[in-house]
Structure formats: C-alpha cells, structure tokens
C-alpha cells in the first residue's frame, strides 16, 4: 500500500498556517492607524509598525491587499499611528475587521492633522513618503510631522492573544 501525496494546494495551506504560527512567536505592539476617506475618518488595527529612520523621521506599516480598507488607506496622503495603551483591547478589536468608520467623539481634530484617537501611549502624525508593493502587502512609509508620547504599559499581541509590555 502506498500513500497518495497531498494535493499541492493542501500543502500550501498547511505551510501557510504553520508560517503564520511561526510568525506569531514574535510579540508585537498593537497600533491603530487613522486617516480621512471619502466616507469619513476611519481606523485600522495593525501590528506591523516600525521605525525606519531618525533623520528624516520615517516610520512604516503594512496594509494587506485583501483588507476591506485597502482603497482609502493605500491612497491616504496623511495618517496618524496610535500606539495603544494596555487597556485598549476593545479599541483594537473595534478596528481589526469591518468598515472602521470613526464616530463623533471617538477622535479629535487639531489643525489639518489626521483624526486623533484618545488613550494612545504614543501618536505619530505622518505624511505619506513612499508606498512599496511587496508580496501581498503594501508597505506605507510615513514622514513624521508631529508626535507625542506618554507613560504607561502598552498593548501587545503574541501567539494570537493580547498582552502588555511596560509598567503595570
């Protein structure tokens, strides 16, 4: 008796699941990016935020091409990245899936800056510096035009679950 090899698609799906599991071994911070769109201000949860350069001040984040918010975020010329505090799991979940439109009272406006959320440990207001399509994601590089930071623990994501980093 011999075993039939698995179909190539089944192998790819199993490899993809194992790859995601391996990537999940790296703890990340949790952020919400906000921007304006034709439908109004909106947000999206990300865990792909990283610093690129101190001079000039550049940061990046990645947008999945399958995201229902691809069109507005891939075209946004300005955006704000909010590093969430440890108590913001509900906010993270709120912007993880679905439309992501912000309601009155969920954000503030300061001059021409993108919509700003409350409760972030740090915030970076950015102008889009570059966009690079890489695999199934768009890398969005922002030049930081303004920022602020406070103290306190931040929300993290590790192996499919939330945690915290910093002082309790």
C-alpha positions in Angstrom: 0.0 0.0 0.0 1.3 3.5 -0.8 0.1 6.8 0.3 -1.0 9.4 -2.2 0.8 12.7 -1.9 -1.3 15.6 -0.6 -2.5 17.9 -3.3 -0.2 20.9 -3.7 -3.0 23.4 -2.6 -3.4 21.4 0.7 0.4 21.6 1.3 0.4 25.3 0.6 -2.5 25.9 3.1 -0.8 23.8 5.8 2.5 25.6 5.2 0.7 29.0 5.4 -0.9 28.0 8.7 2.5 26.9 10.1 4.2 30.0 8.8 1.6 32.2 10.5 2.1 30.2 13.7 5.8 30.7 13.5 5.4 34.5 12.9 3.1 34.6 15.9 6.1 33.7 18.1 7.3 37.3 17.7 5.5 39.6 20.1 4.4 42.9 18.5 2.9 46.2 19.7 -0.7 47.0 18.7 -1.5 50.2 16.9 -4.5 51.8 15.2 -3.9 53.9 12.1 -6.4 56.7 11.3 -6.9 58.6 8.1 -9.6 60.5 6.3 -11.6 59.0 3.4 -14.5 59.9 1.2 -16.8 58.2 3.7 -15.3 60.0 6.7 -12.5 59.4 9.2 -11.6 55.7 9.6 -9.2 53.4 11.5 -7.5 50.1 11.1 -5.7 47.9 13.6 -2.1 47.0 12.7 0.8 45.2 14.3 3.3 46.0 11.6 4.5 49.4 12.8 8.3 50.0 12.9 10.8 52.9 12.8 12.7 53.3 9.6 14.9 56.4 10.2 15.6 59.0 12.8 16.7 61.6 10.2 14.5 62.1 8.4 11.8 60.8 10.8 10.4 57.9 8.9 8.1 55.0 10.1 6.3 52.3 8.2 3.3 50.0 8.5 1.9 47.3 6.2 -1.5 47.0 4.6 -2.9 43.7 3.5 -4.2 43.9 -0.1 -7.3 41.9 1.0 -8.2 44.5 3.5 -11.7 46.0 3.1 -10.0 49.3 3.8 -7.3 48.9 1.1 -8.6 51.7 -1.1 -8.7 54.6 1.4 -5.6 53.7 3.3 -3.5 52.9 0.2 -4.4 56.3 -1.2 -4.2 58.4 2.0 -1.7 61.2 1.9 -1.7 61.7 5.6 -2.4 59.4 8.5 -1.8 59.0 12.3 -0.4 55.9 14.0 -1.5 55.4 17.6 0.4 53.0 19.9 -2.4 51.6 22.1 -2.3 51.6 25.8 -2.7 48.3 27.7 -6.4 48.9 28.3 -7.3 49.3 24.7 -8.1 45.7 23.6 -11.7 46.7 22.8 -10.4 49.6 20.6 -8.0 47.2 18.8 -10.8 44.7 18.2 -13.1 47.5 17.0 -10.8 48.4 14.1 -9.5 45.0 13.3 -12.3 44.0 10.9 -15.2 45.7 9.2 -15.7 49.1 7.9 -13.8 51.0 10.6 -15.5 54.4 10.3 -14.9 56.7 13.3 -17.9 58.1 15.1 -18.1 61.7 16.5 -16.5 61.7 19.9 -14.0 58.9 19.0 -11.4 61.3 17.7 -10.2 64.9 17.8 -9.1 67.3 15.2 -6.0 69.5 15.6 -5.5 71.8 12.6 -5.1 69.8 9.4 -3.8 66.7 11.2 -5.4 63.3 10.6 -8.0 62.1 13.1 -6.5 61.6 16.5 -7.7 58.9 19.0 -7.6 59.3 22.8 -5.9 56.8 25.0 -2.7 56.2 23.0 0.6 55.9 24.7 2.2 57.5 21.6 0.9 59.1 18.4 2.7 59.9 15.1 1.1 62.2 12.6 2.5 61.4 9.2 2.6 62.4 5.6 3.0 59.6 3.1 6.6 59.4 2.0 6.5 56.2 -0.1 4.4 53.2 -1.0 6.0 49.9 -2.0 4.0 46.9 -3.1 5.7 43.8 -1.6 4.1 40.4 -1.9 0.5 40.6 -0.7 1.0 43.8 1.3 1.6 47.5 0.6 4.4 49.0 2.7 3.4 52.5 3.6 6.3 54.8 4.7 5.3 57.9 6.5 7.4 61.0 7.3 6.5 62.0 10.9 5.3 65.6 11.0 4.3 65.6 14.7 4.3 63.2 17.6 3.6 62.9 21.3 4.2 60.2 23.9 3.1 59.5 27.4 3.9 56.9 30.0 2.2 53.6 30.8 2.1 50.0 29.6 1.2 49.2 26.0 -0.9 46.6 24.4 0.9 43.7 22.7 -0.1 40.7 20.5 1.6 37.3 20.9 0.6 33.9 19.5 -3.0 35.0 18.8 -3.6 36.8 22.1 -3.3 40.1 23.8 -0.8 41.0 26.5 1.0 44.1 27.8 4.5 45.5 27.9 5.9 48.1 30.3 5.0 49.1 33.8 1.8 47.6 35.1 
